[in-house]
Amino acid sequence: MNHPKRFLLANLAWSSEVAAREPEFFTQLAQGQRPRALWIGCSDSRVPAERIVNAQPGELFVHRNIANLFTADDANASSVVEYAVHALEVEHIIVCGHHHCGGVRAALSAPLDALPNVNRRIAGLRELAGRHRAELDAIADPDARVDRLAELNVIEQVQRLEASPIVRAARRPPQIHGWVFGLREGRLLQLTEASAAV
């Protein structure tokens, strides 16, 4: 069982190991951050950004939410993008979705009364599914249908970021990438060519 106490013990072991191996690591970490990339990913516990790309602390500025969504009316996501682009001046924004996404699967089902906040959050994803209904309905396997919508969602979020006034007003607009993570293989697949908002 993943009891929170186990996490505290694991942190103690990790920090002791890092300090023994690199005595200046935490002193340097405390001096500030200069990540080159903003990662917008899903909150799913199976897709930890730093781990799947083997990044070290300080390499990624990370924002995670259900189904890796970016909308202009989401103050949380917008403030993260604004800070990353204007204060940190990241060179890249990576939108990373994943196959077998629960948020995407929920968007292909009827809304659940018990999840009103989730329903509001994924309303745009339901609309995206509606716009691609013919393509999605032609996919017989339900899991493959979810995976395809996850990919379409990444492409949609990349387009939203490219059109975002926050990104377009950047002194140095970052390149925007669309990726999907395959849980079965542990591999990232590039869905879009790197582009810069202009």
C-alpha positions as CSV (number, residue, x, y, z in Angstrom):
1,M,0.0,0.0,0.0
2,N,1.2,3.5,-0.8
3,H,0.8,5.0,2.6
4,P,2.0,8.7,2.8
5,K,4.5,7.7,5.5
6,R,6.2,5.5,2.9
7,F,6.6,8.6,0.7
8,L,8.3,10.5,3.6
9,L,10.7,7.7,4.1
10,A,11.4,7.4,0.4
11,N,12.1,11.2,0.3
12,L,14.5,10.9,3.2
13,A,16.4,8.1,1.4
14,W,16.4,10.0,-1.9
15,S,17.6,13.3,-0.4
16,S,20.4,11.5,1.6
17,E,21.5,9.6,-1.5
18,V,21.6,12.8,-3.6
19,A,23.4,14.8,-1.0
20,A,26.0,12.1,-0.6
21,R,26.6,11.8,-4.4
22,E,26.3,15.6,-5.2
23,P,27.0,17.7,-2.1
24,E,26.1,21.0,-3.9
25,F,22.9,19.7,-5.5
26,F,20.4,21.2,-3.1
27,T,22.3,24.5,-2.7
28,Q,22.2,24.9,-6.5
29,L,18.5,23.9,-6.6
30,A,17.6,26.6,-4.1
31,Q,19.2,29.3,-6.2
32,G,16.4,29.4,-8.8
33,Q,15.1,27.6,-11.8
34,R,15.8,28.0,-15.5
35,P,13.8,25.2,-17.2
36,R,13.9,25.1,-20.9
37,A,10.4,23.5,-21.3
38,L,6.9,23.7,-20.0
39,W,5.2,20.4,-19.8
40,I,1.4,20.3,-19.9
41,G,0.3,16.8,-19.1
42,C,-2.4,14.7,-17.6
43,S,-2.9,14.3,-13.8
44,D,-3.0,10.5,-14.3
45,S,-0.6,8.9,-11.8
46,R,0.8,6.6,-14.4
47,V,2.3,9.5,-16.4
48,P,4.9,11.3,-14.2
49,A,6.5,13.9,-16.6
50,E,10.0,13.9,-15.1
51,R,10.2,10.2,-14.8
52,I,9.2,9.3,-18.3
53,V,11.7,11.7,-19.9
54,N,14.3,11.0,-17.2
55,A,14.5,14.8,-16.3
56,Q,16.3,16.1,-13.3
57,P,14.8,18.6,-10.9
58,G,14.8,22.1,-12.5
59,E,14.6,20.8,-16.1
60,L,10.8,20.9,-16.6
61,F,8.2,23.4,-15.5
62,V,5.1,21.2,-15.1
63,H,1.4,21.7,-15.2
64,R,-0.9,18.7,-15.0
65,N,-4.7,18.5,-15.1
66,I,-7.3,16.0,-16.2
67,A,-6.8,15.2,-19.9
68,N,-4.0,17.8,-20.3
69,L,-6.3,20.6,-21.3
70,F,-5.5,24.3,-22.0
71,T,-8.3,26.8,-22.2
72,A,-8.1,30.5,-22.1
73,D,-10.8,30.7,-19.4
74,D,-8.8,28.4,-17.0
75,A,-7.0,30.8,-14.8
76,N,-4.7,28.1,-13.4
77,A,-3.5,26.8,-16.8
78,S,-3.3,30.3,-18.2
79,S,-1.2,31.6,-15.2
80,V,1.2,28.6,-15.6
81,V,1.7,29.3,-19.3
82,E,2.0,33.1,-18.7
83,Y,4.7,32.5,-16.1
84,A,6.6,29.9,-18.1
85,V,6.5,32.0,-21.3
86,H,7.1,35.5,-19.9
87,A,9.0,35.1,-16.7
88,L,10.9,31.8,-17.3
89,E,11.1,32.3,-21.1
90,V,10.9,28.6,-21.8
91,E,12.0,27.6,-25.3
92,H,9.5,24.8,-25.6
93,I,5.9,23.9,-24.6
94,I,5.2,20.2,-24.6
95,V,1.6,19.1,-24.5
96,C,1.6,15.4,-23.6
97,G,-1.4,13.2,-23.5
98,H,-1.5,9.5,-23.0
99,H,-3.3,6.4,-24.2
100,H,-5.9,4.8,-21.9
101,C,-6.7,8.3,-20.5
102,G,-9.6,8.2,-18.0
103,G,-10.6,11.8,-18.7
104,V,-10.8,11.1,-22.4
105,R,-12.8,7.9,-21.8
106,A,-15.2,9.9,-19.7
107,A,-15.7,12.4,-22.5
108,L,-16.9,9.5,-24.7
109,S,-19.5,8.5,-22.1
110,A,-22.5,10.3,-20.6
111,P,-21.8,12.8,-17.8
112,L,-21.9,11.4,-14.3
113,D,-24.0,13.3,-11.7
114,A,-21.4,12.5,-9.1
115,L,-18.7,14.4,-11.0
116,P,-20.0,17.9,-11.8
117,N,-16.6,19.5,-11.8
118,V,-15.1,16.8,-14.0
119,N,-18.1,17.2,-16.4
120,R,-17.4,21.0,-16.7
121,R,-13.7,20.4,-17.1
122,I,-14.1,17.9,-20.0
123,A,-17.0,19.7,-21.7
124,G,-14.7,20.9,-24.5
125,L,-13.3,17.4,-24.9
126,R,-16.9,16.1,-25.4
127,E,-17.3,18.8,-28.1
128,L,-14.1,17.7,-29.7
129,A,-15.4,14.1,-29.8
130,G,-18.6,15.4,-31.4
131,R,-16.6,17.1,-34.1
132,H,-14.8,13.9,-34.9
133,R,-17.8,11.6,-34.3
134,A,-17.5,9.9,-37.8
135,E,-13.9,9.0,-37.4
136,L,-14.3,7.8,-33.8
137,D,-17.4,5.7,-34.6
138,A,-15.5,4.0,-37.3
139,I,-13.1,2.6,-34.7
140,A,-14.6,-0.7,-33.5
141,D,-12.3,-1.2,-30.5
142,P,-13.3,1.0,-27.6
143,D,-9.8,1.3,-26.3
144,A,-8.5,2.3,-29.7
145,R,-11.3,4.9,-29.9
146,V,-10.1,6.4,-26.5
147,D,-6.5,6.4,-27.7
148,R,-7.4,8.2,-31.0
149,L,-9.4,10.9,-29.1
150,A,-6.5,11.3,-26.7
151,E,-4.3,12.0,-29.8
152,L,-6.9,14.4,-31.3
153,N,-7.0,16.2,-28.0
154,V,-3.3,16.8,-27.9
155,I,-3.4,18.3,-31.4
156,E,-6.3,20.5,-30.3
157,Q,-4.4,21.8,-27.2
158,V,-1.4,22.5,-29.4
159,Q,-3.6,24.6,-31.7
160,R,-5.1,26.5,-28.7
161,L,-1.6,27.3,-27.4
162,E,-0.4,28.5,-30.8
163,A,-3.4,30.9,-30.9
164,S,-3.1,32.0,-27.3
165,P,-2.4,35.7,-26.9
166,I,-0.2,34.8,-23.9
167,V,2.1,32.7,-26.1
168,R,1.9,35.0,-29.1
169,A,2.9,38.0,-27.0
170,A,6.1,36.3,-25.9
171,R,9.4,38.1,-26.5
172,R,10.7,34.8,-27.8
173,P,7.7,32.6,-28.7
174,P,8.4,29.0,-27.7
175,Q,8.2,26.0,-30.0
176,I,5.1,24.0,-29.2
177,H,5.1,20.2,-29.4
178,G,2.3,17.6,-29.3
179,W,3.2,14.2,-27.9
180,V,1.3,11.1,-26.6
181,F,2.6,8.6,-24.2
182,G,1.9,4.9,-24.8
183,L,1.3,3.2,-21.5
184,R,1.8,-0.3,-23.0
185,E,5.3,0.5,-24.4
186,G,6.4,3.4,-22.2
187,R,7.2,5.3,-25.4
188,L,6.5,8.9,-26.5
189,L,5.0,9.5,-29.9
190,Q,5.4,12.9,-31.6
191,L,2.0,13.9,-33.0
192,T,2.8,17.4,-34.3
193,E,5.8,19.1,-35.8
194,A,7.4,21.6,-33.5
195,S,5.9,25.0,-34.2
196,A,6.3,28.5,-32.9
197,A,3.4,30.9,-32.3
198,V,3.7,33.9,-34.6
